């Protein structure tokens, strides 16, 4: 497995249980965490990529234990936060140079990586601009370029298209599908039901727990009823949440 978490839990000092006993085995491909805001998706992500320490449980990246070798594991990861983690006072060129250094790229390798990102994401016309002045679609391209320039095995995308228009969303997913085709494992959180359909597998997260996991078709099959013979992903999510609440 590319990524494995076992009984991952997070309880904050104020007593809030943000995540409870989540276990997932994630192979190469695209895996989605689907759920409403506040369900625990971002908390799960931050623990899976070593940015937040779990209260209990373990996470392994490409066989590397995040608890015991966090720096080594993080070198295999890319992370694009829900709020763009760009430096607004730096130019596009300076942001690319900074993040390449953060990921340990040096010399010719660094120059090649930056040049590659400029070409792939069509950033040449904006190198001297600051992110704050960029159209949202190009700001998104820059954030993604900064997250993948070191060639990570696993890419974490936390609500990557929140607040962007449909055309920009479609363009973004074209880039993501291209990365998956090259062998990158992509982990994405979203509350857009149509985006969940892009994923090979989906975990439904609700109140800090994974309440269902499977392919989009498998999840929709669980929601089939005489009233809804062909449920959508949104129908499936609502039905599975209701079933979970009833079981509780």
GIPE-V383269 format. One record per pair of residues at least 6 apart in sequence whose ideal C-beta (glycine too) atoms are under 7 Angstrom apart, sorted by the first residue. I is the first residue (numbers start at 0). GAP is how many residues later the second one is. Records with the same first field share a line. If there is no record, write none. Layout:
# GIPE-V383269
I = GAP ; GAP
This chain:
# GIPE-V383269
0 = 24 ; 25 ; 26
1 = 24 ; 25 ; 26 ; 60 ; 151 ; 152 ; 183
2 = 23 ; 45 ; 58 ; 151 ; 182
3 = 21 ; 56
4 = 17 ; 18 ; 19 ; 43 ; 52 ; 54
5 = 17 ; 51 ; 52
6 = 14 ; 16 ; 49 ; 50
7 = 11 ; 14 ; 39 ; 46 ; 49 ; 51
8 = 10 ; 11 ; 12 ; 45 ; 46 ; 47 ; 48
9 = 8 ; 9 ; 33 ; 37 ; 42 ; 44 ; 45
10 = 6 ; 44
11 = 6
16 = 191
17 = 22 ; 25 ; 190
18 = 21 ; 24 ; 25 ; 189
19 = 188 ; 189
21 = 22 ; 187 ; 188
23 = 179 ; 186
25 = 159 ; 161
27 = 155 ; 157
28 = 151 ; 156 ; 171
29 = 150 ; 156 ; 158 ; 168 ; 169 ; 170
30 = 156 ; 168 ; 169 ; 170
31 = 156 ; 158 ; 164 ; 167 ; 170
32 = 8 ; 11 ; 156 ; 170 ; 172
33 = 156 ; 162 ; 168 ; 170 ; 171 ; 203
34 = 6 ; 156 ; 169 ; 170 ; 171
35 = 155
36 = 154
38 = 166 ; 167 ; 168
39 = 165 ; 168
40 = 148 ; 164
41 = 40 ; 116 ; 147
42 = 9
43 = 161
44 = 111 ; 113 ; 142 ; 144
45 = 6
46 = 7 ; 12
47 = 11
48 = 25 ; 28 ; 30 ; 107
49 = 16 ; 20 ; 23 ; 24
57 = 7 ; 9
58 = 7
59 = 6
60 = 12 ; 15 ; 16 ; 93
61 = 14 ; 91
63 = 8 ; 9
65 = 7
74 = 29
75 = 76 ; 77 ; 78
76 = 75 ; 77 ; 79
77 = 69 ; 70 ; 74 ; 77 ; 78
78 = 68 ; 77
79 = 63 ; 64 ; 67 ; 76 ; 77 ; 78 ; 80
80 = 77
81 = 76 ; 77 ; 80
83 = 55 ; 59
84 = 58
85 = 9 ; 45 ; 56 ; 57 ; 60
86 = 8 ; 11
87 = 42 ; 43 ; 44
88 = 41
89 = 8 ; 40
90 = 36 ; 37 ; 38 ; 39
91 = 31 ; 34 ; 35 ; 37 ; 39 ; 50
92 = 34 ; 35
94 = 36 ; 47 ; 51
95 = 18 ; 21 ; 49 ; 50
96 = 17
98 = 47 ; 50
99 = 10 ; 13 ; 14 ; 49
102 = 46 ; 47
104 = 8 ; 45
112 = 36 ; 37
113 = 35
116 = 6 ; 28 ; 32
117 = 6
120 = 20 ; 23 ; 24
122 = 18 ; 19 ; 22
125 = 8 ; 12
130 = 8 ; 11
133 = 8
135 = 28 ; 32
136 = 27 ; 31 ; 34
139 = 24 ; 28 ; 32
143 = 31
146 = 8
147 = 7 ; 31
151 = 32
152 = 31 ; 32
153 = 31 ; 33
154 = 24 ; 29 ; 31
155 = 31
156 = 29 ; 30 ; 31
157 = 31
158 = 30 ; 31
159 = 12 ; 28
160 = 8 ; 11 ; 31 ; 34
172 = 25
175 = 10
178 = 7
179 = 6
187 = 11
189 = 6
192 = 39 ; 40 ; 41 ; 44
195 = 6 ; 20 ; 37
196 = 19 ; 36
198 = 17
199 = 15
200 = 12 ; 13 ; 14
201 = 12 ; 14 ; 17
202 = 7 ; 10
203 = 6 ; 7 ; 8 ; 33 ; 36
205 = 35 ; 38
210 = 29 ; 30 ; 33
211 = 7 ; 10 ; 28
215 = 17
218 = 17 ; 21
219 = 11 ; 13 ; 16
221 = 14 ; 18
222 = 8 ; 12 ; 13 ; 16 ; 17
223 = 7
227 = 7
230 = 8
